[in-house]
Amino acid sequence: MPAATDTAIISLDLFAMLSGMLGGLAFLLYGMERLSESLKQMAGDRMRRILLRLAGNRWMGVLTGASVTALIQSSTVTTVLLVGFMAAGVMTLPQALWVILGADIGTTVTAQLIAFNITRYGLFLVAAGFAVTFILRTNGLRMYGACLMGVGLVFTGWI
């Protein structure tokens, strides 16, 4: 018959696993939302020109999707951003489809980045993004800080 302490240890481990999983999921989803919202706010004419150059033809779209997904470690975040860009009228559906194909390719690169343990920089990115967002007065620079914080939260959610 197991002792009472064995049951407490088992339930503690289950609590730690569930809280870690749910907390990581919350960081990931909140980071995706912050990143998406700040990019949508920055999406002006300049952003439209940059996206047209990066996703103007199919091969550049695939390369852009693979690069962005490898950088932010989530094809889901890339897809959420693309949907936001399409909703804001910054991108067209054909452009977004090629970038999504690249995001699928970038997912395979993500596994390698995780093997390199790049996620250890997540909290640093959150802190740097927070500092930029709340210290600087320029609204444009604050949006870059929000993007940086969103990427850091996504990295932190992967830990």
N, C-alpha and C positions, 0 to 999 in steps of 0.2 A: 504494500500500500504506500503510495507516494506521500511524502510529508507535506505539510501546509506551505512550507517555503518553496517547494518545487512548483506548486500551483501559482504562487505569487510571481516567481521568476518567469514562468511561461506567459502569464497574463501581462507582465511588464514588457516582455519582448514583443508580444503582439501589439501592445499599445505603442511602443516605440516604432515598430514597423509601420503601423497605420498612420501615426502622426507624421512620420517622415515622408510617407508616400503622399498623403493629403497636403502636407505643407509644401512639398516639392511641386506638386501639381498646381497649387495656388500660386506659387512663385512663377511657374512657367506661364500660366494663363494670364496673370496680371502683367507679366513682362511683355507678353505678346500684345496685350491690349494697349499698354503704354507706348510701345514701339509703333504700333499701327496708328494710334491717334496722333502722335507727334509727327509722324511722317505725313499723315494726311494734312495736318496744319501747315507743314512746310511746303506742301505741293502747290507751288505757284508756277508761273511761266518758266522759271529757271529749272524747276524739278521736271516739268513737262519736257523741256528740251533734252535734259539729261536722260530721262527715260526713253525718249524717242531714239537717242543715239545708242543707248544700251540694249534696247529691244526692237530697234528698227527693222532688222532682218532676222531671219530664223536662227542663223548660227550665233549671232551676237546674243540673241535672246536665250539660247540654250547655255551659252557660256556664262551669261549674267546670272541665270537661275542656279547653275551649278556653283558659281562662286559665292553668291549670297547665301545659299543653303549651307555650304561648307563653312562659311564664316559664322553664321548665327546658329548653326547646328540644328536646324529644324525646317523641314520642308513645309510643315504646317504653318509656321510663322510666315514663310515666304508666300504661301498661298493666301493667308489672311491679308498680308500686305497688298498682294495683287488684287484681291477682291476690293479692298479699300481704295486702291488706285483706280480701278474700273468704276467704282461707285462715285468717285470724285471727278470722273471724266478725264483723268490724266492718261489712261491707257485704254487700248482697244482690246477686244476679246482675242483676236488672233495673236497680238503681241503677248498677252498674258499666257496663252496656251504654250507658246514656245518657251517662255520663262519657267512655266510649271514643269515642262519636260526636262529642262535643265535642273530644276529643283530635285526631281527624282534621281537624276544622275548625281547631284550633289549630296544626296542622302548617303550614298556609298562612301563619299569622302568624309562625311561626318563621323562614321565609325572610326576612321583613322585618327581624326582630331581628338576624339574621346580617348583613344589609346595613348595619344601624346599628353593627356591630362590638361588640356587647355581650360577646362572648367574651373581650375583653381583660381583663375583670374576674375571669376564672376563677381565676387564681393567687392573687389577693387573697382570694377566697372560700375557697379551700383553706387559706390561711394563717390567716384569721380563724376558720374552723371548727376547725382544728387547735389554735389557741390556746384556744378555748373548751372543747374536748374535754379537753385535758390540763392546763389551769390551774385550771378551776373544780372545786369539790368536789361540788356538787349534781348528782345523777344525771340529773334531768330536764333541767337546763340543758346537761349534757354531750351529751344526745341531740339537742338543738337544734344544738349545734356539729357533731355528726356529720352531721346533715342538711345543714347549711351546707357542710361539707367535701364531701359527696357531690354537691351541686349544682355546686360549684366544679370538682370532678373531671370532671363531665359537660361543663361549659363548656370546660375545658382539653382534653378529648378532641375537641371540635369544632374546635379551632384548626387 
